[in-house]
């Protein structure tokens, strides 16, 4: 069973790493995207043919994804994670995939707030480049990204 995934924040990191990783996954399907810039959002809607939102709360209420990848600037991340937690939606905060280094886990601490798992996302480097290796608390997904020779 594929998990329903959304991406909140459509900057460089999301376009170059998160979206390609989700689209290549056999465990997750992209069901929605969100960005506060309507032009950026429109470009991705034309490409991915999924619902788009300019407010994270609207995406979460209308689509109810199993998890979201939060790829927003640091100053905005906490508010988005809190919106997810209130609704029980898993939300690994992206610290970005490895750039020429071994995988590293998300910088957001693990925990529970309002019934939603927070943090514990991670990346794994493989032959095809970086890919999402962990989604905090989502059944069927590894809990940690592999590091170097594996953890």
N, C-alpha and C positions, 0 to 999 in steps of 0.2 A: 504494500500500500504506500503510495506516495504521500508525503506530507505537503500541505498547502503552505506555500511560502510567499512572503511579500518583502519588497525592499523599500525602506524609507530613507530617502536621500539618494539623489542620482548624480552625484559628482563623479570625478575621475575614478575614484576607488570602486564605486559601484559599477560603473560602465566597463572598466578594464578587468575587474576581478570578480565581484560578487555576482553580477548577472550572468556572465559566461559560466561561472561555476554552478549556479543553480540550473541553468539551461542544460548543462552537460550531466547533471545528476540523475541517477535512476531512483533516488529516494525522495526527491522533492520536485514540485512543479510550481512555477511562478504563477501566482493568481492575482497580483496587484502590485502597483508601484506608487510611490508618493514623492513629491518634491514641491517645495513652496514656489518655485519658479515655473509659471505656466508654460513658457517656451521649452524649457528643459523637459518638462513632463510630456508635452505634446509630441516631442521627438521620440520619446520612448514608447508612447502609446502606439504610434505608427509602426514602430519596429516590433513590439512584442504582442500587440493585440490583446492586452489585459486591461482591466479597469485602472484608472489613474485618479489620484487625489492630491489636493494641495494641503490637506490637513491630515495628520496621522490619525487623529481620533475618528475622522470620517472613514478612513480606510478600515480601521479596526472594527468599527461598528457595522459597516456595510458588508465587508468581506469575511470577517472572522477567520483569519488565517491561523494555521497551527503554530507558525513562528514567523518572525520578521527579522531581517538583518537590518540593523540600525547603522546607517552610514552617513551620519550627519556631523557637522562641526561639534567639537567638544562642548561648547557652551550650550548647545541645544540637545545634546544626548540624554541628559538626565530626565528632562521633561518627557521625551518620547518613551524612554524606558518605563517611566512611571505610568504613562497612558497604557502601555502594554501590560504592565503588572496588574493594574486595576481590573483589566479584562481577562486576566489569566492567560495571556498570550506570551509564549516564550520569546525572549528578545536578546540574543547575544549581541553585545555592543562591539562593533567592529573596531579592532585596533589595526586592521588591515592585514592582508596576507603577507607572507614573507617576501622580501625583495632581495633575493640572492642569499637568504639565510635559511636555516632550518625553521620548521613551523613554530609558532608561538601561540599560546592561548590568548583569548581576549583579555583586555585590561580591566574589564568590569568584574567586580567581585561576585561570586556566586551567592545566592540567597533566595529568599522567597518574600514577596510582598503582594498582598492581595491575591494570593493563589497562583501567581505566575512565576516561573523560573526566570532568574535574571543571570545573565553572563554565561561563562563557560563555553563560549564559542571558540573555534580555533581553525587553523589552516594547516594543510599538509602539502608539501611539495612533492610532485610526482613527475613522470615523464612528460605529461601534457601541461606542466606549469602548476601554479598553486590551485588548490581546490578546497572547498569547505569540507572539513573533516569532522567537525563536531557541532552539535546544536544543543545547548544546555537543556538537559532534562527531557528532550524529545525521544520517546521510545524508539529503538531501532537505530539510533545514531550513537557513534562512539562519544564518550565523555571528554576525551582529551585529544588534542592534535599530537601526532607523533613528532618526536624531536630527534634529529640526527638518526641514530640507529634504532629508534623506536622506544616507546616508554612502557 
